Amino acid sequence: MSKFSYTPQGVCSVQIDFEIDGDTVHNVKFTRGCNGNTQGIARLVDGMKVDEVIARLKGLNCNGRGTSCPDQLAAALELAKEQM
């Protein structure tokens, strides 16, 4: 299992921590952001395949920011895939 930390850009969250085991996402934790929403995202993606999470979350926009916490999680997972 590999652990990753990512600093999101353009959102309220300041850090996203997660683990990847093989090709599966686990233990996602957002620091700051909309607490209920980020907890929901974290629970929903736990146990999902990395590529499925990216496909579902990439490009989501929060209030015209051009990104969102889910979109930033997708970006973090893409970066983690490159590093693995």
PDB file of N, CA, C and O in Angstrom:
ATOM      1  N   MET A   1       0.853  -1.173   0.000  1.00  0.00           N
ATOM      2  CA  MET A   1       0.000   0.000   0.000  1.00  0.00           C
ATOM      3  C   MET A   1       0.897   1.234   0.000  1.00  0.00           C
ATOM      4  O   MET A   1       1.822   1.335   0.806  1.00  0.00           O
ATOM      5  N   SER A   2       0.622   2.173  -0.907  1.00  0.00           N
ATOM      6  CA  SER A   2       1.393   3.414  -1.006  1.00  0.00           C
ATOM      7  C   SER A   2       0.564   4.575  -0.475  1.00  0.00           C
ATOM      8  O   SER A   2      -0.624   4.696  -0.776  1.00  0.00           O
ATOM      9  N   LYS A   3       1.211   5.433   0.323  1.00  0.00           N
ATOM     10  CA  LYS A   3       0.551   6.618   0.885  1.00  0.00           C
ATOM     11  C   LYS A   3       0.949   7.845   0.092  1.00  0.00           C
ATOM     12  O   LYS A   3       2.093   7.980  -0.341  1.00  0.00           O
ATOM     13  N   PHE A   4      -0.024   8.748  -0.093  1.00  0.00           N
ATOM     14  CA  PHE A   4       0.207   9.970  -0.836  1.00  0.00           C
ATOM     15  C   PHE A   4      -0.416  11.156  -0.119  1.00  0.00           C
ATOM     16  O   PHE A   4      -1.429  11.020   0.566  1.00  0.00           O
ATOM     17  N   SER A   5       0.206  12.332  -0.284  1.00  0.00           N
ATOM     18  CA  SER A   5      -0.351  13.607   0.165  1.00  0.00           C
ATOM     19  C   SER A   5      -0.313  14.550  -1.023  1.00  0.00           C
ATOM     20  O   SER A   5       0.651  14.561  -1.789  1.00  0.00           O
ATOM     21  N   TYR A   6      -1.360  15.335  -1.173  1.00  0.00           N
ATOM     22  CA  TYR A   6      -1.476  16.242  -2.312  1.00  0.00           C
ATOM     23  C   TYR A   6      -1.968  17.587  -1.800  1.00  0.00           C
ATOM     24  O   TYR A   6      -2.858  17.648  -0.952  1.00  0.00           O
ATOM     25  N   THR A   7      -1.387  18.664  -2.316  1.00  0.00           N
ATOM     26  CA  THR A   7      -1.825  20.015  -1.978  1.00  0.00           C
ATOM     27  C   THR A   7      -2.725  20.520  -3.105  1.00  0.00           C
ATOM     28  O   THR A   7      -2.240  20.840  -4.190  1.00  0.00           O
ATOM     29  N   PRO A   8      -4.022  20.591  -2.854  1.00  0.00           N
ATOM     30  CA  PRO A   8      -4.953  21.028  -3.893  1.00  0.00           C
ATOM     31  C   PRO A   8      -4.822  22.516  -4.199  1.00  0.00           C
ATOM     32  O   PRO A   8      -4.334  23.292  -3.377  1.00  0.00           O
ATOM     33  N   GLN A   9      -5.260  22.898  -5.384  1.00  0.00           N
ATOM     34  CA  GLN A   9      -5.210  24.281  -5.837  1.00  0.00           C
ATOM     35  C   GLN A   9      -6.625  24.776  -6.132  1.00  0.00           C
ATOM     36  O   GLN A   9      -7.419  24.060  -6.742  1.00  0.00           O
ATOM     37  N   GLY A  10      -6.943  26.000  -5.701  1.00  0.00           N
ATOM     38  CA  GLY A  10      -8.196  26.640  -6.067  1.00  0.00           C
ATOM     39  C   GLY A  10      -9.428  26.177  -5.321  1.00  0.00           C
ATOM     40  O   GLY A  10     -10.546  26.464  -5.746  1.00  0.00           O
ATOM     41  N   VAL A  11      -9.249  25.459  -4.204  1.00  0.00           N
ATOM     42  CA  VAL A  11     -10.381  24.973  -3.414  1.00  0.00           C
ATOM     43  C   VAL A  11     -10.148  25.269  -1.934  1.00  0.00           C
ATOM     44  O   VAL A  11      -9.068  25.713  -1.544  1.00  0.00           O
ATOM     45  N   CYS A  12     -11.150  25.025  -1.129  1.00  0.00           N
ATOM     46  CA  CYS A  12     -11.054  25.287   0.315  1.00  0.00           C
ATOM     47  C   CYS A  12     -10.175  24.270   1.040  1.00  0.00           C
ATOM     48  O   CYS A  12      -9.555  24.596   2.053  1.00  0.00           O
ATOM     49  N   SER A  13     -10.119  23.061   0.536  1.00  0.00           N
ATOM     50  CA  SER A  13      -9.257  22.037   1.147  1.00  0.00           C
ATOM     51  C   SER A  13      -7.800  22.439   0.970  1.00  0.00           C
ATOM     52  O   SER A  13      -7.423  23.014  -0.051  1.00  0.00           O
ATOM     53  N   VAL A  14      -6.982  22.129   1.979  1.00  0.00           N
ATOM     54  CA  VAL A  14      -5.559  22.478   1.909  1.00  0.00           C
ATOM     55  C   VAL A  14      -4.669  21.255   1.739  1.00  0.00           C
ATOM     56  O   VAL A  14      -3.488  21.389   1.419  1.00  0.00           O
ATOM     57  N   GLN A  15      -5.222  20.061   1.950  1.00  0.00           N
ATOM     58  CA  GLN A  15      -4.442  18.842   1.769  1.00  0.00           C
ATOM     59  C   GLN A  15      -5.384  17.662   1.563  1.00  0.00           C
ATOM     60  O   GLN A  15      -6.457  17.587   2.161  1.00  0.00           O
ATOM     61  N   ILE A  16      -4.952  16.741   0.698  1.00  0.00           N
ATOM     62  CA  ILE A  16      -5.683  15.486   0.503  1.00  0.00           C
ATOM     63  C   ILE A  16      -4.687  14.356   0.730  1.00  0.00           C
ATOM     64  O   ILE A  16      -3.661  14.281   0.055  1.00  0.00           O
ATOM     65  N   ASP A  17      -4.992  13.483   1.676  1.00  0.00           N
ATOM     66  CA  ASP A  17      -4.172  12.307   1.959  1.00  0.00           C
ATOM     67  C   ASP A  17      -4.969  11.076   1.544  1.00  0.00           C
ATOM     68  O   ASP A  17      -6.185  11.021   1.724  1.00  0.00           O
ATOM     69  N   PHE A  18      -4.270  10.091   0.987  1.00  0.00           N
ATOM     70  CA  PHE A  18      -4.950   8.869   0.569  1.00  0.00           C
ATOM     71  C   PHE A  18      -3.922   7.761   0.400  1.00  0.00           C
ATOM     72  O   PHE A  18      -2.716   8.006   0.398  1.00  0.00           O
ATOM     73  N   GLU A  19      -4.418   6.548   0.258  1.00  0.00           N
ATOM     74  CA  GLU A  19      -3.580   5.378   0.016  1.00  0.00           C
ATOM     75  C   GLU A  19      -4.077   4.673  -1.241  1.00  0.00           C
ATOM     76  O   GLU A  19      -5.268   4.689  -1.552  1.00  0.00           O
ATOM     77  N   ILE A  20      -3.148   4.061  -1.951  1.00  0.00           N
ATOM     78  CA  ILE A  20      -3.495   3.230  -3.093  1.00  0.00           C
ATOM     79  C   ILE A  20      -2.889   1.859  -2.859  1.00  0.00           C
ATOM     80  O   ILE A  20      -1.690   1.723  -2.617  1.00  0.00           O
ATOM     81  N   ASP A  21      -3.740   0.846  -2.935  1.00  0.00           N
ATOM     82  CA  ASP A  21      -3.311  -0.543  -2.796  1.00  0.00           C
ATOM     83  C   ASP A  21      -3.578  -1.220  -4.135  1.00  0.00           C
ATOM     84  O   ASP A  21      -4.725  -1.508  -4.477  1.00  0.00           O
ATOM     85  N   GLY A  22      -2.517  -1.472  -4.886  1.00  0.00           N
ATOM     86  CA  GLY A  22      -2.679  -2.004  -6.238  1.00  0.00           C
ATOM     87  C   GLY A  22      -3.270  -0.930  -7.125  1.00  0.00           C
ATOM     88  O   GLY A  22      -2.579   0.016  -7.504  1.00  0.00           O
ATOM     89  N   ASP A  23      -4.548  -1.067  -7.459  1.00  0.00           N
ATOM     90  CA  ASP A  23      -5.235  -0.045  -8.245  1.00  0.00           C
ATOM     91  C   ASP A  23      -6.508   0.435  -7.544  1.00  0.00           C
ATOM     92  O   ASP A  23      -7.458   0.883  -8.186  1.00  0.00           O
ATOM     93  N   THR A  24      -6.503   0.329  -6.199  1.00  0.00           N
ATOM     94  CA  THR A  24      -7.681   0.645  -5.406  1.00  0.00           C
ATOM     95  C   THR A  24      -7.383   1.762  -4.404  1.00  0.00           C
ATOM     96  O   THR A  24      -6.337   1.770  -3.755  1.00  0.00           O
ATOM     97  N   VAL A  25      -8.316   2.699  -4.293  1.00  0.00           N
ATOM     98  CA  VAL A  25      -8.191   3.862  -3.407  1.00  0.00           C
ATOM     99  C   VAL A  25      -8.697   3.504  -2.010  1.00  0.00           C
ATOM    100  O   VAL A  25      -9.721   2.838  -1.857  1.00  0.00           O
ATOM    101  N   HIS A  26      -7.960   3.960  -0.995  1.00  0.00           N
ATOM    102  CA  HIS A  26      -8.359   3.751   0.397  1.00  0.00           C
ATOM    103  C   HIS A  26      -7.996   4.968   1.250  1.00  0.00           C
ATOM    104  O   HIS A  26      -7.100   5.740   0.910  1.00  0.00           O
ATOM    105  N   ASN A  27      -8.707   5.118   2.353  1.00  0.00           N
ATOM    106  CA  ASN A  27      -8.374   6.068   3.421  1.00  0.00           C
ATOM    107  C   ASN A  27      -8.165   7.494   2.939  1.00  0.00           C
ATOM    108  O   ASN A  27      -7.165   8.126   3.281  1.00  0.00           O
ATOM    109  N   VAL A  28      -9.107   8.007   2.144  1.00  0.00           N
ATOM    110  CA  VAL A  28      -9.022   9.394   1.684  1.00  0.00           C
ATOM    111  C   VAL A  28      -9.389  10.310   2.839  1.00  0.00           C
ATOM    112  O   VAL A  28     -10.373  10.079   3.542  1.00  0.00           O
ATOM    113  N   LYS A  29      -8.579  11.365   3.032  1.00  0.00           N
ATOM    114  CA  LYS A  29      -8.855  12.349   4.076  1.00  0.00           C
ATOM    115  C   LYS A  29      -8.556  13.737   3.527  1.00  0.00           C
ATOM    116  O   LYS A  29      -7.444  14.013   3.077  1.00  0.00           O
ATOM    117  N   PHE A  30      -9.552  14.600   3.570  1.00  0.00           N
ATOM    118  CA  PHE A  30      -9.384  15.993   3.183  1.00  0.00           C
ATOM    119  C   PHE A  30      -9.137  16.820   4.439  1.00  0.00           C
ATOM    120  O   PHE A  30      -9.789  16.605   5.461  1.00  0.00           O
ATOM    121  N   THR A  31      -8.206  17.758   4.371  1.00  0.00           N
ATOM    122  CA  THR A  31      -7.991  18.703   5.456  1.00  0.00           C
ATOM    123  C   THR A  31      -8.639  20.015   5.033  1.00  0.00           C
ATOM    124  O   THR A  31      -8.299  20.586   3.997  1.00  0.00           O
ATOM    125  N   ARG A  32      -9.563  20.476   5.840  1.00  0.00           N
ATOM    126  CA  ARG A  32     -10.429  21.628   5.593  1.00  0.00           C
ATOM    127  C   ARG A  32     -11.400  21.329   4.465  1.00  0.00           C
ATOM    128  O   ARG A  32     -11.581  20.171   4.087  1.00  0.00           O
ATOM    129  N   GLY A  33     -12.019  22.354   3.932  1.00  0.00           N
ATOM    130  CA  GLY A  33     -13.055  22.153   2.924  1.00  0.00           C
ATOM    131  C   GLY A  33     -14.410  21.979   3.585  1.00  0.00           C
ATOM    132  O   GLY A  33     -14.532  22.112   4.803  1.00  0.00           O
ATOM    133  N   CYS A  34     -15.412  21.687   2.800  1.00  0.00           N
ATOM    134  CA  CYS A  34     -16.774  21.458   3.301  1.00  0.00           C
ATOM    135  C   CYS A  34     -16.811  20.084   3.953  1.00  0.00           C
ATOM    136  O   CYS A  34     -16.868  19.064   3.266  1.00  0.00           O
ATOM    137  N   ASN A  35     -16.779  20.061   5.257  1.00  0.00           N
ATOM    138  CA  ASN A  35     -16.556  18.839   6.022  1.00  0.00           C
ATOM    139  C   ASN A  35     -17.485  17.696   5.631  1.00  0.00           C
ATOM    140  O   ASN A  35     -17.016  16.587   5.374  1.00  0.00           O
ATOM    141  N   GLY A  36     -18.768  17.939   5.581  1.00  0.00           N
ATOM    142  CA  GLY A  36     -19.705  16.872   5.249  1.00  0.00           C
ATOM    143  C   GLY A  36     -19.499  16.358   3.831  1.00  0.00           C
ATOM    144  O   GLY A  36     -19.530  15.151   3.592  1.00  0.00           O
ATOM    145  N   ASN A  37     -19.291  17.269   2.896  1.00  0.00           N
ATOM    146  CA  ASN A  37     -19.092  16.872   1.503  1.00  0.00           C
ATOM    147  C   ASN A  37     -17.805  16.081   1.322  1.00  0.00           C
ATOM    148  O   ASN A  37     -17.797  15.057   0.638  1.00  0.00           O
ATOM    149  N   THR A  38     -16.717  16.545   1.927  1.00  0.00           N
ATOM    150  CA  THR A  38     -15.451  15.833   1.750  1.00  0.00           C
ATOM    151  C   THR A  38     -15.476  14.475   2.440  1.00  0.00           C
ATOM    152  O   THR A  38     -14.883  13.519   1.941  1.00  0.00           O
ATOM    153  N   GLN A  39     -16.159  14.379   3.588  1.00  0.00           N
ATOM    154  CA  GLN A  39     -16.308  13.067   4.230  1.00  0.00           C
ATOM    155  C   GLN A  39     -17.116  12.128   3.343  1.00  0.00           C
ATOM    156  O   GLN A  39     -16.803  10.943   3.236  1.00  0.00           O
ATOM    157  N   GLY A  40     -18.158  12.662   2.708  1.00  0.00           N
ATOM    158  CA  GLY A  40     -18.979  11.857   1.807  1.00  0.00           C
ATOM    159  C   GLY A  40     -18.181  11.350   0.624  1.00  0.00           C
ATOM    160  O   GLY A  40     -18.267  10.175   0.265  1.00  0.00           O
ATOM    161  N   ILE A  41     -17.402  12.237   0.016  1.00  0.00           N
ATOM    162  CA  ILE A  41     -16.557  11.838  -1.108  1.00  0.00           C
ATOM    163  C   ILE A  41     -15.613  10.726  -0.670  1.00  0.00           C
ATOM    164  O   ILE A  41     -15.482   9.704  -1.344  1.00  0.00           O
ATOM    165  N   ALA A  42     -14.956  10.939   0.470  1.00  0.00           N
ATOM    166  CA  ALA A  42     -13.983   9.970   0.967  1.00  0.00           C
ATOM    167  C   ALA A  42     -14.620   8.593   1.169  1.00  0.00           C
ATOM    168  O   ALA A  42     -14.025   7.578   0.807  1.00  0.00           O
ATOM    169  N   ARG A  43     -15.800   8.555   1.731  1.00  0.00           N
ATOM    170  CA  ARG A  43     -16.465   7.270   1.966  1.00  0.00           C
ATOM    171  C   ARG A  43     -16.916   6.615   0.662  1.00  0.00           C
ATOM    172  O   ARG A  43     -16.823   5.397   0.503  1.00  0.00           O
ATOM    173  N   LEU A  44     -17.402   7.431  -0.263  1.00  0.00           N
ATOM    174  CA  LEU A  44     -17.902   6.884  -1.525  1.00  0.00           C
ATOM    175  C   LEU A  44     -16.789   6.271  -2.377  1.00  0.00           C
ATOM    176  O   LEU A  44     -17.003   5.259  -3.045  1.00  0.00           O
ATOM    177  N   VAL A  45     -15.607   6.880  -2.355  1.00  0.00           N
ATOM    178  CA  VAL A  45     -14.533   6.380  -3.228  1.00  0.00           C
ATOM    179  C   VAL A  45     -13.710   5.275  -2.576  1.00  0.00           C
ATOM    180  O   VAL A  45     -12.938   4.606  -3.263  1.00  0.00           O
ATOM    181  N   ASP A  46     -13.853   5.068  -1.274  1.00  0.00           N
ATOM    182  CA  ASP A  46     -13.068   4.030  -0.605  1.00  0.00           C
ATOM    183  C   ASP A  46     -13.380   2.665  -1.216  1.00  0.00           C
ATOM    184  O   ASP A  46     -14.534   2.239  -1.265  1.00  0.00           O
ATOM    185  N   GLY A  47     -12.336   1.995  -1.676  1.00  0.00           N
ATOM    186  CA  GLY A  47     -12.494   0.685  -2.283  1.00  0.00           C
ATOM    187  C   GLY A  47     -12.719   0.722  -3.788  1.00  0.00           C
ATOM    188  O   GLY A  47     -12.790  -0.328  -4.426  1.00  0.00           O
ATOM    189  N   MET A  48     -12.831   1.915  -4.362  1.00  0.00           N
ATOM    190  CA  MET A  48     -13.009   2.029  -5.811  1.00  0.00           C
ATOM    191  C   MET A  48     -11.670   1.960  -6.530  1.00  0.00           C
ATOM    192  O   MET A  48     -10.624   2.248  -5.947  1.00  0.00           O
ATOM    193  N   LYS A  49     -11.711   1.581  -7.788  1.00  0.00           N
ATOM    194  CA  LYS A  49     -10.521   1.574  -8.635  1.00  0.00           C
ATOM    195  C   LYS A  49     -10.119   3.017  -8.939  1.00  0.00           C
ATOM    196  O   LYS A  49     -10.976   3.878  -9.139  1.00  0.00           O
ATOM    197  N   VAL A  50      -8.820   3.272  -8.973  1.00  0.00           N
ATOM    198  CA  VAL A  50      -8.288   4.612  -9.213  1.00  0.00           C
ATOM    199  C   VAL A  50      -8.882   5.206 -10.490  1.00  0.00           C
ATOM    200  O   VAL A  50      -9.364   6.338 -10.474  1.00  0.00           O
ATOM    201  N   ASP A  51      -8.854   4.468 -11.580  1.00  0.00           N
ATOM    202  CA  ASP A  51      -9.339   4.991 -12.857  1.00  0.00           C
ATOM    203  C   ASP A  51     -10.829   5.318 -12.825  1.00  0.00           C
ATOM    204  O   ASP A  51     -11.262   6.262 -13.486  1.00  0.00           O
ATOM    205  N   GLU A  52     -11.607   4.572 -12.083  1.00  0.00           N
ATOM    206  CA  GLU A  52     -13.038   4.839 -11.952  1.00  0.00           C
ATOM    207  C   GLU A  52     -13.271   6.147 -11.192  1.00  0.00           C
ATOM    208  O   GLU A  52     -14.128   6.944 -11.572  1.00  0.00           O
ATOM    209  N   VAL A  53     -12.505   6.365 -10.117  1.00  0.00           N
ATOM    210  CA  VAL A  53     -12.634   7.609  -9.351  1.00  0.00           C
ATOM    211  C   VAL A  53     -12.286   8.793 -10.247  1.00  0.00           C
ATOM    212  O   VAL A  53     -13.015   9.785 -10.280  1.00  0.00           O
ATOM    213  N   ILE A  54     -11.184   8.692 -10.968  1.00  0.00           N
ATOM    214  CA  ILE A  54     -10.767   9.778 -11.861  1.00  0.00           C
ATOM    215  C   ILE A  54     -11.865  10.050 -12.893  1.00  0.00           C
ATOM    216  O   ILE A  54     -12.227  11.206 -13.113  1.00  0.00           O
ATOM    217  N   ALA A  55     -12.392   9.013 -13.520  1.00  0.00           N
ATOM    218  CA  ALA A  55     -13.420   9.175 -14.553  1.00  0.00           C
ATOM    219  C   ALA A  55     -14.678   9.849 -14.009  1.00  0.00           C
ATOM    220  O   ALA A  55     -15.305  10.647 -14.707  1.00  0.00           O
ATOM    221  N   ARG A  56     -15.046   9.538 -12.784  1.00  0.00           N
ATOM    222  CA  ARG A  56     -16.269  10.097 -12.210  1.00  0.00           C
ATOM    223  C   ARG A  56     -16.099  11.523 -11.689  1.00  0.00           C
ATOM    224  O   ARG A  56     -17.040  12.315 -11.742  1.00  0.00           O
ATOM    225  N   LEU A  57     -14.906  11.858 -11.184  1.00  0.00           N
ATOM    226  CA  LEU A  57     -14.735  13.136 -10.487  1.00  0.00           C
ATOM    227  C   LEU A  57     -14.025  14.222 -11.287  1.00  0.00           C
ATOM    228  O   LEU A  57     -14.200  15.409 -11.009  1.00  0.00           O
ATOM    229  N   LYS A  58     -13.237  13.834 -12.267  1.00  0.00           N
ATOM    230  CA  LYS A  58     -12.453  14.816 -13.019  1.00  0.00           C
ATOM    231  C   LYS A  58     -13.374  15.804 -13.737  1.00  0.00           C
ATOM    232  O   LYS A  58     -14.323  15.410 -14.413  1.00  0.00           O
ATOM    233  N   GLY A  59     -13.075  17.087 -13.577  1.00  0.00           N
ATOM    234  CA  GLY A  59     -13.808  18.136 -14.268  1.00  0.00           C
ATOM    235  C   GLY A  59     -14.977  18.727 -13.501  1.00  0.00           C
ATOM    236  O   GLY A  59     -15.613  19.661 -13.988  1.00  0.00           O
ATOM    237  N   LEU A  60     -15.281  18.209 -12.305  1.00  0.00           N
ATOM    238  CA  LEU A  60     -16.366  18.798 -11.523  1.00  0.00           C
ATOM    239  C   LEU A  60     -15.965  20.200 -11.060  1.00  0.00           C
ATOM    240  O   LEU A  60     -14.827  20.433 -10.651  1.00  0.00           O
ATOM    241  N   ASN A  61     -16.919  21.122 -11.134  1.00  0.00           N
ATOM    242  CA  ASN A  61     -16.654  22.532 -10.869  1.00  0.00           C
ATOM    243  C   ASN A  61     -17.459  22.991  -9.655  1.00  0.00           C
ATOM    244  O   ASN A  61     -18.645  22.680  -9.543  1.00  0.00           O
ATOM    245  N   CYS A  62     -16.830  23.717  -8.762  1.00  0.00           N
ATOM    246  CA  CYS A  62     -17.487  24.251  -7.565  1.00  0.00           C
ATOM    247  C   CYS A  62     -17.605  25.775  -7.684  1.00  0.00           C
ATOM    248  O   CYS A  62     -16.603  26.488  -7.654  1.00  0.00           O
ATOM    249  N   ASN A  63     -18.808  26.246  -7.816  1.00  0.00           N
ATOM    250  CA  ASN A  63     -19.084  27.692  -7.825  1.00  0.00           C
ATOM    251  C   ASN A  63     -18.245  28.486  -8.817  1.00  0.00           C
ATOM    252  O   ASN A  63     -17.803  29.589  -8.497  1.00  0.00           O
ATOM    253  N   GLY A  64     -18.020  27.957  -9.995  1.00  0.00           N
ATOM    254  CA  GLY A  64     -17.299  28.679 -11.031  1.00  0.00           C
ATOM    255  C   GLY A  64     -15.800  28.781 -10.827  1.00  0.00           C
ATOM    256  O   GLY A  64     -15.145  29.590 -11.483  1.00  0.00           O
ATOM    257  N   ARG A  65     -15.247  27.981  -9.938  1.00  0.00           N
ATOM    258  CA  ARG A  65     -13.802  28.026  -9.657  1.00  0.00           C
ATOM    259  C   ARG A  65     -12.976  27.327 -10.728  1.00  0.00           C
ATOM    260  O   ARG A  65     -11.759  27.499 -10.791  1.00  0.00           O
ATOM    261  N   GLY A  66     -13.634  26.545 -11.564  1.00  0.00           N
ATOM    262  CA  GLY A  66     -12.911  25.771 -12.559  1.00  0.00           C
ATOM    263  C   GLY A  66     -12.382  24.457 -12.012  1.00  0.00           C
ATOM    264  O   GLY A  66     -11.762  23.683 -12.741  1.00  0.00           O
ATOM    265  N   THR A  67     -12.621  24.203 -10.747  1.00  0.00           N
ATOM    266  CA  THR A  67     -12.205  22.969 -10.086  1.00  0.00           C
ATOM    267  C   THR A  67     -13.094  22.764  -8.870  1.00  0.00           C
ATOM    268  O   THR A  67     -13.984  23.569  -8.599  1.00  0.00           O
ATOM    269  N   SER A  68     -12.851  21.692  -8.145  1.00  0.00           N
ATOM    270  CA  SER A  68     -13.606  21.374  -6.930  1.00  0.00           C
ATOM    271  C   SER A  68     -12.768  20.402  -6.116  1.00  0.00           C
ATOM    272  O   SER A  68     -11.744  19.914  -6.593  1.00  0.00           O
ATOM    273  N   CYS A  69     -13.190  20.121  -4.905  1.00  0.00           N
ATOM    274  CA  CYS A  69     -12.467  19.124  -4.105  1.00  0.00           C
ATOM    275  C   CYS A  69     -12.474  17.750  -4.794  1.00  0.00           C
ATOM    276  O   CYS A  69     -11.439  17.083  -4.812  1.00  0.00           O
ATOM    277  N   PRO A  70     -13.609  17.308  -5.361  1.00  0.00           N
ATOM    278  CA  PRO A  70     -13.569  16.036  -6.085  1.00  0.00           C
ATOM    279  C   PRO A  70     -12.625  16.084  -7.289  1.00  0.00           C
ATOM    280  O   PRO A  70     -11.892  15.127  -7.540  1.00  0.00           O
ATOM    281  N   ASP A  71     -12.639  17.187  -8.029  1.00  0.00           N
ATOM    282  CA  ASP A  71     -11.742  17.336  -9.174  1.00  0.00           C
ATOM    283  C   ASP A  71     -10.287  17.305  -8.715  1.00  0.00           C
ATOM    284  O   ASP A  71      -9.439  16.723  -9.391  1.00  0.00           O
ATOM    285  N   GLN A  72      -9.993  17.913  -7.594  1.00  0.00           N
ATOM    286  CA  GLN A  72      -8.630  17.914  -7.069  1.00  0.00           C
ATOM    287  C   GLN A  72      -8.215  16.520  -6.607  1.00  0.00           C
ATOM    288  O   GLN A  72      -7.044  16.157  -6.720  1.00  0.00           O
ATOM    289  N   LEU A  73      -9.157  15.737  -6.089  1.00  0.00           N
ATOM    290  CA  LEU A  73      -8.845  14.342  -5.753  1.00  0.00           C
ATOM    291  C   LEU A  73      -8.485  13.585  -7.029  1.00  0.00           C
ATOM    292  O   LEU A  73      -7.539  12.797  -7.035  1.00  0.00           O
ATOM    293  N   ALA A  74      -9.228  13.817  -8.102  1.00  0.00           N
ATOM    294  CA  ALA A  74      -8.910  13.176  -9.382  1.00  0.00           C
ATOM    295  C   ALA A  74      -7.507  13.563  -9.838  1.00  0.00           C
ATOM    296  O   ALA A  74      -6.747  12.713 -10.302  1.00  0.00           O
ATOM    297  N   ALA A  75      -7.161  14.848  -9.706  1.00  0.00           N
ATOM    298  CA  ALA A  75      -5.819  15.304 -10.087  1.00  0.00           C
ATOM    299  C   ALA A  75      -4.755  14.638  -9.225  1.00  0.00           C
ATOM    300  O   ALA A  75      -3.693  14.260  -9.721  1.00  0.00           O
ATOM    301  N   ALA A  76      -5.041  14.494  -7.933  1.00  0.00           N
ATOM    302  CA  ALA A  76      -4.103  13.847  -7.016  1.00  0.00           C
ATOM    303  C   ALA A  76      -3.887  12.385  -7.411  1.00  0.00           C
ATOM    304  O   ALA A  76      -2.764  11.883  -7.381  1.00  0.00           O
ATOM    305  N   LEU A  77      -4.965  11.717  -7.776  1.00  0.00           N
ATOM    306  CA  LEU A  77      -4.858  10.309  -8.177  1.00  0.00           C
ATOM    307  C   LEU A  77      -4.094  10.167  -9.486  1.00  0.00           C
ATOM    308  O   LEU A  77      -3.324   9.221  -9.652  1.00  0.00           O
ATOM    309  N   GLU A  78      -4.299  11.096 -10.418  1.00  0.00           N
ATOM    310  CA  GLU A  78      -3.545  11.061 -11.675  1.00  0.00           C
ATOM    311  C   GLU A  78      -2.052  11.211 -11.406  1.00  0.00           C
ATOM    312  O   GLU A  78      -1.238  10.494 -11.987  1.00  0.00           O
ATOM    313  N   LEU A  79      -1.695  12.142 -10.524  1.00  0.00           N
ATOM    314  CA  LEU A  79      -0.299  12.347 -10.164  1.00  0.00           C
ATOM    315  C   LEU A  79       0.268  11.106  -9.479  1.00  0.00           C
ATOM    316  O   LEU A  79       1.392  10.696  -9.770  1.00  0.00           O
ATOM    317  N   ALA A  80      -0.493  10.516  -8.582  1.00  0.00           N
ATOM    318  CA  ALA A  80      -0.038   9.304  -7.891  1.00  0.00           C
ATOM    319  C   ALA A  80       0.208   8.174  -8.882  1.00  0.00           C
ATOM    320  O   ALA A  80       1.182   7.433  -8.749  1.00  0.00           O
ATOM    321  N   LYS A  81      -0.668   8.038  -9.877  1.00  0.00           N
ATOM    322  CA  LYS A  81      -0.471   6.996 -10.896  1.00  0.00           C
ATOM    323  C   LYS A  81       0.859   7.203 -11.629  1.00  0.00           C
ATOM    324  O   LYS A  81       1.576   6.244 -11.913  1.00  0.00           O
ATOM    325  N   GLU A  82       1.176   8.461 -11.929  1.00  0.00           N
ATOM    326  CA  GLU A  82       2.443   8.750 -12.617  1.00  0.00           C
ATOM    327  C   GLU A  82       3.650   8.379 -11.747  1.00  0.00           C
ATOM    328  O   GLU A  82       4.680   7.936 -12.257  1.00  0.00           O
ATOM    329  N   GLN A  83       3.510   8.566 -10.431  1.00  0.00           N
ATOM    330  CA  GLN A  83       4.617   8.319  -9.513  1.00  0.00           C
ATOM    331  C   GLN A  83       4.795   6.843  -9.186  1.00  0.00           C
ATOM    332  O   GLN A  83       5.847   6.439  -8.691  1.00  0.00           O
ATOM    333  N   MET A  84       3.787   6.047  -9.455  1.00  0.00           N
ATOM    334  CA  MET A  84       3.865   4.620  -9.101  1.00  0.00           C
ATOM    335  C   MET A  84       4.581   3.823 -10.168  1.00  0.00           C
ATOM    336  O   MET A  84       4.736   2.609 -10.033  1.00  0.00           O
TER     337      MET A  84
END
